[in-house]
Amino acid sequence: MENTLKGKIIKGVGGLYSVRICTPSSELNGTLVSCRAKGAFRHSNTTPLAGDNVLLLPADTSAEGGYVIAEISERRNSLIRPPLANLDYIFVTMAAAHPQPILTTVDKLISIAEHNKIEPIIVITKNDLDAESAEKISEIYKKSGFTVFTVSSVTSDGVAEIKEFIDTSLAGKTAAFAGASGIGKSTLMNALFPNLELTTSEISRKIERGRHTTRQVELFPLSEESDSGYIADTPGFSMLDFERFNFFEKEDLPLTMREFVPLIGQCRYTKCSHTKEEGCAIVEAVRRGDIPRSRHDSFLEMHETLKAKKKW
């Protein structure tokens, strides 16, 4: 269609969206334009999200850059909080210490990612504060089948390895760093991408919780190329939609635990819940140490939450 442009939403604030043009034939290719969405989206209950691939049409007026969002391409996935679409990777970030990681919360995020076909990459920060804790956590997730990095933003240990992964794996992809406030997420991102200049905060020594420093989701292009990959900074875990951890059924939960998947169907009982039944292949694997006990503990907690989910 003449005068239309393809783009990706980089940020949205108060109904005004920053869209990066991804139309090679246009002189605007690679630039940012500000625009609003057509009123039709309000009637369809569809809200444009950072990460959406969109079609822009010339606006009726020259305000807000002269374009409006006319169409949102089909999404690969979307999250409610943080509001992001079309994620390929989530860098699940936690500290080895100060604050101590809550693995059940980490595993909820991983299950949300797995359910949405987003690849979790595990990042353990503050390796310099407690190397032993970092190694123990690393072993849990390596055994469970994840790519794991341990880093220290103070000593820069491990930062080059993450940068190499990003350079080789994220071309044309969108990834988010997600983790609890105060675990060094923004500090790490600044080490990886100095030009981002993200705001950081110090930890409250009394309660070991960081003040929220990321107020909104924003995508950062990895290069000047219009088809480059993108990195998103996201709010801390308390902003993620864990209170309503009920957006899939308990029957789907085992499929979000990748180390469970090869054993599904090998249990004694067809309708095995994988919680405590005799003859459960997964419970037996936990007993043998083939599946980390902390991962099964997280599964049990999530299972109880989903079991209590109302059907209406």
SVG drawing of the C-alpha trace seen along z (x, -y; Angstrom):
<svg xmlns="http://www.w3.org/2000/svg" viewBox="-17 -19 55 67">
<polyline fill="none" stroke="black" stroke-width="0.4" points="0.0,0.0 1.4,-3.4 2.8,-5.6 2.7,-2.8 5.7,-2.0 6.6,1.0 8.1,0.5 8.6,1.8 7.3,0.2 10.2,-0.8 8.3,-2.5 4.8,-3.6 3.9,-6.3 0.4,-7.8 -0.9,-6.6 2.1,-8.0 4.4,-5.5 7.9,-5.6 8.2,-3.4 11.5,-2.5 11.0,-2.4 11.9,1.0 11.2,0.3 14.5,0.4 12.9,-1.4 12.0,-4.4 14.4,-7.3 13.0,-7.1 14.4,-3.5 16.1,-3.1 14.7,-6.3 12.2,-6.9 8.8,-8.5 6.2,-9.3 2.6,-8.4 -0.7,-7.3 -2.8,-4.2 -6.0,-4.3 -9.1,-4.5 -10.2,-1.1 -7.8,0.6 -9.7,-0.8 -12.9,0.9 -11.0,4.2 -9.4,4.1 -6.0,4.5 -3.3,2.3 -0.1,1.8 2.9,3.1 6.7,2.5 8.0,5.1 5.0,5.1 5.6,5.1 3.3,2.6 2.1,1.0 1.9,-2.8 -0.3,-5.0 -0.2,-8.7 -2.2,-10.5 -5.0,-12.9 -2.9,-15.7 0.8,-16.3 0.8,-16.0 2.9,-13.3 5.1,-12.7 2.4,-12.4 1.7,-8.6 -0.7,-6.4 -0.4,-2.8 -3.0,-1.1 -2.2,2.6 -0.4,4.9 1.2,8.0 0.4,11.3 2.3,11.7 4.6,14.7 3.8,14.0 3.0,11.3 3.3,10.6 1.0,8.6 3.5,7.2 5.9,6.1 3.9,5.3 6.1,6.7 5.4,8.6 7.4,10.9 10.2,11.8 12.7,14.4 14.9,14.5 14.5,13.5 17.7,13.1 16.5,14.3 18.8,12.3 19.4,13.0 22.1,12.2 24.3,14.8 23.8,12.8 22.6,9.5 19.7,10.0 19.5,13.8 17.6,15.2 14.1,16.6 14.3,19.6 10.5,20.2 10.1,16.7 12.8,17.3 11.2,20.5 7.8,18.8 9.3,16.4 11.0,19.3 7.7,21.2 6.0,18.1 8.7,17.8 8.6,21.5 4.8,21.3 5.1,18.4 7.9,20.0 10.5,17.6 14.0,19.0 15.2,18.3 18.9,17.5 20.0,17.6 22.3,14.9 23.7,14.9 25.2,11.6 27.4,10.5 29.6,13.6 32.3,11.6 30.2,11.5 29.5,15.2 31.2,17.4 30.0,20.6 26.4,19.6 26.8,18.6 28.2,22.0 25.4,23.9 22.7,21.9 24.5,22.3 24.6,26.1 20.8,26.2 20.0,24.6 22.7,26.2 21.4,29.6 17.9,28.4 19.0,27.7 19.5,23.9 22.3,21.7 23.8,20.1 26.2,17.2 27.8,16.0 29.0,12.5 30.4,9.7 29.8,6.2 32.5,5.0 35.3,7.2 33.7,7.6 34.1,11.4 31.8,13.2 30.6,10.0 32.5,10.8 30.9,14.2 27.4,12.7 28.4,10.0 29.6,12.8 26.3,14.7 24.4,11.5 26.5,10.7 26.1,14.2 22.5,15.1 20.4,11.9 20.6,10.7 17.0,10.0 15.8,11.1 14.2,9.3 15.4,10.1 14.6,8.7 16.6,8.6 14.3,9.4 15.0,9.7 14.2,8.4 15.2,4.8 18.6,4.3 20.3,7.4 22.5,5.5 20.5,5.9 20.8,2.3 24.4,2.2 25.1,5.3 23.3,3.8 25.3,0.6 28.5,2.8 27.2,4.6 25.9,1.5 27.6,-1.6 25.6,-3.9 22.3,-3.0 23.2,-4.9 20.4,-3.1 19.5,-4.4 20.8,-2.3 20.0,-2.3 21.5,-1.1 20.2,1.7 18.3,0.8 20.5,2.4 17.6,2.9 15.2,4.9 17.6,5.8 15.2,4.6 16.0,2.1 13.9,-0.9 12.3,-0.5 14.6,-2.3 13.0,-1.1 9.6,-2.9 8.7,-1.7 9.6,0.9 11.8,-0.4 13.6,1.5 17.2,0.6 18.4,1.5 21.7,3.4 23.0,1.6 22.0,-1.1 20.7,1.5 16.9,1.6 16.8,5.3 19.1,5.4 18.2,7.2 16.7,5.4 17.3,5.5 14.5,4.4 14.9,3.3 12.0,4.3 10.6,3.6 11.6,5.8 9.9,9.0 7.3,7.3 5.9,5.7 5.6,9.1 2.2,10.7 2.8,13.3 -0.1,12.5 -2.4,13.8 -0.2,16.8 -3.2,18.6 -3.1,17.9 -2.5,21.5 -3.9,24.8 -2.2,27.0 -2.1,29.7 0.1,27.5 2.5,26.8 4.8,29.9 5.4,28.8 6.9,25.6 9.6,27.5 11.9,28.6 13.7,31.3 10.3,32.9 9.3,33.2 11.4,36.3 9.8,38.2 6.2,37.3 4.3,40.5 6.7,42.8 4.8,42.6 2.8,45.6 -0.5,43.7 -1.8,42.0 -3.1,39.0 -0.1,38.6 0.2,35.1 4.0,35.5 3.7,34.3 4.0,37.3 2.6,40.5 4.5,43.8 5.7,44.8 6.0,41.2 9.0,41.0 9.6,37.3 9.5,37.9 11.9,40.8 14.2,38.5 14.2,36.0 15.0,38.7 18.0,39.8 19.2,36.3 18.7,36.2 16.2,33.3 17.2,30.6 15.0,30.7 14.6,26.9 13.0,27.1 10.5,29.7 9.7,27.6 8.9,24.7 6.7,27.0 4.8,28.0 4.2,24.4 3.0,23.5 0.9,26.6 -1.0,25.7 -1.6,22.2 -3.0,23.5 -5.0,26.2 -6.9,23.5 -7.7,21.7 -11.4,21.2 -12.8,22.5 -15.0,19.4"/>
</svg>
